[in-house]
Amino acid sequence: MFGLAISIKDPILLTASIILASLQLLFISTIYAMLVIRLRSNWVITDIMQFLMPTLGGLIPSEASKYVMAINEYSPIAIHS
């Protein structure tokens, strides 16, 4: 498409990355399911997860809060300035 040639440099690394990413998503969803399975109002856990996932992923900038700055300091994928 658009004259783009796609080549895979290391198919073993690509396969391992896909497997690890799939396992990570499986484990996150399993932990979430275990947290909310017995609750009548699971919106509390959902709200907490909706804050934690972007924060731990480094998507919320450090300037937002001193607490986010402390979390981003130890995040391997957050942008440090």
Order of alpha helices (4+ residues) and beta strands (2+ residues): alpha-alpha-alpha
